[in-house]
Amino acid sequence: MTTVQEPALAGRTRGTASPDPWRQLLTLARAMLRGFFRDRTALFFTFFFPLMFLVIFGLIFNSAGASKPKLGVVGSGPIVANLPKDALDLQPYPDEAAAVAAVRAGDVPAAVIETGNQVSLRFAASDQVRASQLAAVVNSVVDHSNVAASGRPATYVLERQQVEDASLKAIQFITPGILSWGVATSAAFGAALTLVAWRRTQLLRRLRLSPAPVWTVVGARVGVSLVTALVQAAVFVGIALTPPFGLKLTGQWYLGVPLLLVGTLAFLSIGLFVGAIAKTDEAASAMANFIVLPMAFLSGTFFDIDAAPSWLRAVSKVLPLRWMNDGMLDLLVRGKGVGALVLPSLVLLGFAAVVTFIATRLFTWDDV
């Protein structure tokens, strides 16, 4: 996905004086950045591919409030009359048979039939989640009507209030996860494919024999990944802030920047691990996909992982992307401070250290 052109090194031969290592580091970093921005495939999968998900999910979920769940109704008694029309799309049917047929056909997930004092709810097993939500609404209306019919005041009164700013839109909760996934994909694929390409073209051997210290090569690769992550974040947030999406940054949102950089190091280590053991570009791409893509689904990037089984939630807690997702959400949306930065950063740094150590044990300068 991301390949970097061969960097031009000053002082290739050992007969010439070695230049300043820091200058070599900057030279390598500039060469890698030029190669990256000249690679259209790398640019597409780094910026435009994750942005497509941001646009699609952002536009869909931002307009989700206009869509009401459908509920079939038969009759015109007090229960049907008290159903919340601002929250439900009520579909009237002439009789019970027509309503049941509509539920069976999938036109509505459930239907309420009111005949005198008898109220029944008919629902479809194929859409149990939506049917359960509608059943809760209908049950609430029935309970309220029973209390009103008894002539006694209600013992308990429920007060509902949203804890977040009522103006917050779905884009607030979508942006952190997709941004984290985009950074993870870029860092992992970039490092993996670069190492494989350099080993295949014997560039790693030449770098090892050149006067440039090994740490300058590693530092340049890390620097390029960090710069790319910052550019990704600027593009993502900049687009999400536009009126069609309506992102609002809250609290100490700028603390998301160090978390973004720490997360980049964690996924860069995955790329180093894949690049250390893969022998071809195809193998590196497949292995990186095998690691990063399932991690995105298990870490709550595209859907709320809290609705998953308990064992799956436990598995997600050991994944670095889950920590990055949750940390970015706390900092960008929930307005939390430094306390929300510390633990995710420590977990991500620890993950990066362990995986990088394993990668160095498996790393080879040449194809064996």
C-alpha positions in Angstrom: 0.0 0.0 0.0 2.8 2.4 0.9 6.2 2.1 -0.8 9.0 4.6 -0.5 11.5 5.4 -3.2 15.2 4.7 -2.5 16.6 7.6 -0.5 19.7 9.4 -1.6 22.4 9.1 1.1 25.3 11.5 1.4 28.6 9.8 1.8 27.8 6.3 0.5 31.4 5.2 0.5 33.5 4.7 3.6 36.4 6.6 2.0 34.6 9.9 2.5 34.0 11.7 5.8 30.7 10.8 7.4 28.2 13.7 7.5 26.3 14.7 10.6 23.9 11.9 11.6 21.1 14.4 12.2 21.5 15.7 8.7 21.4 12.2 7.4 18.2 11.7 9.4 16.6 14.7 7.8 17.8 13.7 4.3 16.3 10.2 4.7 13.0 11.6 6.1 12.7 14.0 3.2 13.4 11.3 0.7 10.8 9.0 2.3 8.2 11.8 2.4 8.8 12.6 -1.3 8.4 9.0 -2.2 5.3 8.7 -0.2 3.5 11.7 -1.7 4.5 10.6 -5.2 2.8 7.2 -4.7 -0.8 7.7 -5.6 -1.9 4.4 -4.3 -0.4 5.2 -0.9 -2.1 8.5 -0.8 -5.5 7.0 -1.7 -5.4 4.3 1.0 -3.9 6.7 3.6 -6.3 9.6 3.1 -9.2 9.1 0.7 -10.1 5.5 1.6 -10.7 6.2 5.3 -12.3 9.5 4.4 -14.9 7.6 2.4 -16.0 5.9 5.6 -16.1 9.2 7.4 -18.3 10.7 4.7 -20.6 7.7 4.4 -21.1 7.0 8.1 -21.2 10.7 9.0 -23.9 11.6 6.5 -25.9 8.5 7.2 -25.9 8.8 11.0 -26.3 12.5 11.1 -29.6 12.2 9.2 -30.7 9.1 11.2 -32.8 11.3 13.5 -35.3 11.9 10.6 -36.0 8.2 10.4 -38.6 6.9 12.9 -39.3 3.2 13.6 -42.5 2.0 12.0 -45.3 0.5 14.1 -48.5 -0.9 12.7 -51.7 0.1 14.6 -55.3 -1.3 14.5 -58.0 0.6 16.3 -58.3 4.1 17.8 -58.6 3.5 21.6 -56.6 5.3 24.3 -53.5 3.2 23.9 -53.2 3.9 20.2 -54.1 7.6 20.7 -51.3 8.0 23.4 -48.5 6.4 21.3 -45.7 9.0 20.8 -46.2 10.2 17.2 -43.0 12.3 17.4 -41.0 9.1 18.0 -42.9 6.6 15.9 -44.1 6.3 12.4 -47.6 4.9 12.9 -48.9 2.8 10.1 -52.7 2.2 10.4 -54.3 -1.0 9.2 -58.0 -1.8 8.8 -58.0 -5.1 10.8 -55.8 -7.5 12.7 -55.3 -9.8 9.7 -53.9 -7.0 7.6 -51.6 -5.8 10.4 -50.2 -9.3 11.0 -49.7 -9.8 7.3 -47.7 -6.6 7.2 -45.5 -7.7 10.1 -45.0 -11.1 8.5 -44.0 -9.5 5.2 -41.5 -7.3 6.9 -43.3 -4.0 6.2 -43.3 -3.2 9.9 -41.4 -4.8 12.7 -44.5 -4.9 15.0 -48.1 -4.0 15.2 -50.4 -3.0 18.1 -54.0 -4.2 17.9 -56.5 -2.5 20.3 -60.0 -3.9 20.7 -61.9 -2.5 23.7 -59.8 -3.2 26.8 -57.7 -5.8 25.0 -54.3 -4.7 23.6 -52.0 -7.1 21.8 -48.6 -6.6 20.2 -47.6 -8.8 17.3 -44.0 -8.7 16.3 -41.5 -10.3 13.8 -38.7 -12.6 15.1 -36.6 -11.5 12.1 -36.2 -8.0 13.7 -36.2 -8.7 17.4 -34.1 -5.7 18.3 -36.5 -3.2 16.8 -39.5 -5.2 18.0 -38.1 -5.1 21.6 -37.7 -1.4 21.4 -41.3 -0.9 20.2 -42.5 -3.3 22.9 -40.9 -1.2 25.5 -42.6 1.9 24.2 -46.0 0.2 24.0 -45.6 -1.2 27.5 -44.8 2.2 28.8 -48.0 3.7 27.2 -50.1 0.8 28.6 -48.7 1.3 32.2 -49.3 5.1 32.0 -52.8 4.5 30.8 -53.5 2.0 33.6 -52.3 4.5 36.2 -54.5 7.3 34.6 -57.5 4.9 34.6 -57.1 4.2 38.3 -57.5 7.8 39.2 -54.5 7.8 41.5 -51.4 9.9 41.0 -48.2 8.1 39.9 -45.9 7.0 42.7 -42.7 7.4 40.6 -42.0 10.0 37.9 -39.1 9.4 35.5 -37.0 12.4 34.5 -35.0 12.0 31.3 -32.0 14.3 30.5 -29.1 13.8 28.1 -25.7 14.2 29.9 -24.0 15.5 26.7 -24.6 18.7 24.9 -28.0 18.3 23.2 -26.5 19.8 20.0 -24.0 17.0 19.6 -24.4 15.0 16.5 -23.5 11.4 15.5 -20.3 12.7 13.8 -18.9 13.3 17.3 -18.8 9.6 18.0 -17.9 8.5 14.5 -14.8 10.6 13.9 -12.5 9.4 16.7 -12.9 5.7 15.7 -12.5 6.1 12.0 -9.6 8.5 12.5 -7.9 6.0 14.7 -8.5 3.2 12.2 -7.1 5.3 9.4 -3.9 6.1 11.3 -3.5 2.5 12.3 -3.9 1.3 8.7 -1.5 3.9 7.4 1.2 3.2 10.0 1.0 -0.6 9.8 0.8 -0.9 6.0 3.4 1.8 5.5 6.1 0.3 7.7 5.4 -3.3 6.5 5.5 -2.6 2.8 8.4 -0.3 3.0 10.6 -2.9 4.8 9.6 -5.6 2.4 10.3 -3.4 -0.7 13.7 -2.2 0.7 14.8 -5.8 1.5 13.7 -7.0 -1.9 15.6 -4.3 -3.7 18.7 -4.7 -1.5 18.3 -1.2 -0.2 18.5 -2.4 3.4 21.9 -3.9 2.7 23.1 -0.7 1.1 21.8 1.3 4.0 23.5 -1.0 6.5 26.9 -0.6 4.6 26.5 3.2 4.3 28.0 5.6 6.8 24.4 6.4 8.0 23.8 4.9 11.4 20.9 2.4 11.6 19.1 4.6 14.1 18.8 7.4 11.5 17.0 5.0 9.1 14.6 3.9 11.9 14.1 7.5 13.1 13.3 8.7 9.5 10.7 6.0 9.1 9.1 6.8 12.5 9.2 10.5 11.7 7.4 10.0 8.4 4.7 7.9 10.0 4.2 10.6 12.7 4.0 13.4 10.2 1.5 11.4 8.1 -0.7 10.8 11.1 -0.8 14.5 11.9 -1.7 15.3 8.3 -4.4 12.6 8.4 -5.8 14.0 11.6 -5.8 17.6 10.3 -7.7 16.5 7.1 -10.2 14.3 9.0 -11.0 16.9 11.6 -11.0 19.7 9.1 -13.6 17.9 6.9 -15.7 16.8 9.9 -15.8 20.4 11.2 -17.6 21.6 8.0 -21.3 22.3 8.1 -22.5 19.1 6.4 -21.0 17.1 9.3 -21.0 19.5 12.2 -18.2 18.1 14.4 -17.7 20.1 17.6 -14.4 19.8 19.5 -15.0 19.8 23.3 -12.9 20.3 26.4 -9.1 19.7 26.1 -9.4 18.2 22.6 -5.8 19.1 21.8 -4.7 16.2 24.2 -5.8 13.9 21.4 -2.6 14.9 19.5 -0.2 13.1 21.8 -2.5 10.1 22.0 -2.6 10.1 18.2 1.2 10.0 18.1 1.5 7.3 20.7 -1.1 5.2 18.8 0.9 5.7 15.6 3.9 4.2 17.3 1.9 1.2 18.4 0.7 0.4 14.9 4.0 1.2 13.4 5.4 -1.6 15.6 2.8 -3.9 14.0 4.1 -2.9 10.6 7.7 -3.6 11.7 6.6 -7.0 12.9 4.9 -7.8 9.6 7.7 -6.4 7.5 10.2 -8.5 9.5 8.6 -11.8 8.6 6.9 -11.2 5.2 8.9 -11.9 2.1 6.7 -10.3 -0.6 4.5 -7.2 -0.9 1.5 -9.4 -1.3 2.3 -11.4 1.9 2.9 -8.1 3.8 -0.4 -6.6 2.6 -2.3 -9.8 3.5 -0.8 -10.1 6.9 -1.4 -6.4 7.8 -5.0 -6.7 6.6 -5.4 -9.9 8.7 -4.3 -8.0 11.8 -5.7 -4.5 11.3 -9.1 -5.1 9.7 -10.5 -7.6 12.3 -9.1 -5.3 15.0 -11.2 -2.4 13.6 -14.4 -4.4 14.0 -13.5 -5.8 17.4 -12.5 -2.4 18.8 -15.7 -0.5 18.1 -14.6 1.5 15.0 -17.7 0.8 13.0 -20.3 -0.2 15.7 -20.7 -0.1 19.4 -18.7 -3.0 20.9 -20.5 -2.7 24.2 -23.5 -4.6 22.6 -21.3 -7.6 21.9 -21.0 -10.7 24.1 -18.9 -10.3 27.3 -16.1 -12.6 26.0 -15.8 -10.5 22.9 -15.6 -7.3 24.9 -12.9 -8.9 27.0 -10.9 -9.7 23.9 -11.3 -6.2 22.6 -9.7 -4.8 25.8 -6.3 -6.3 24.8 -6.3 -4.7 21.3 -4.4 -1.4 20.9 -7.1 0.1 18.6 -9.7 -0.3 21.3 -7.6 1.8 23.7 -6.9 4.4 21.0 -10.6 4.6 20.1 -11.8 5.0 23.6 -9.1 7.5 24.4 -9.8 9.7 21.4 -13.6 9.5 22.2 -12.9 10.6 25.8 -10.7 13.5 24.7 -12.5 14.8 21.6 -16.2 14.2 22.6 -16.6 13.6 26.3 -14.4 16.6 27.3 -12.2 14.6 29.7 -8.7 15.9 30.6 -5.3 14.5 31.2 -6.6 11.6 33.2 -8.1 10.1 30.0 -4.7 10.4 28.2 -2.5 8.6 30.7 -3.7 5.0 30.8 -4.3 4.6 27.0 -0.9 6.1 26.3 0.8 3.7 28.7 -1.0 0.7 27.2 -0.1 1.8 23.7 3.5 2.5 24.5 3.8 -0.8 26.3 2.3 -2.6 23.3 4.7 -0.8 20.9 7.7 -1.7 23.0 6.8 -5.4 23.2 6.0 -5.8 19.5 9.0 -3.8 18.4 11.3 -6.0 20.5 9.8 -9.1 18.9 10.2 -7.6 15.5 13.9 -6.9 16.1 14.4 -10.5 17.0 12.8 -11.6 13.7 14.3 -8.9 11.5 16.8 -9.7 8.7 18.6 -7.3 6.4 18.4 -9.7 3.5 16.0 -12.3 2.1 17.0 -15.7 3.3 
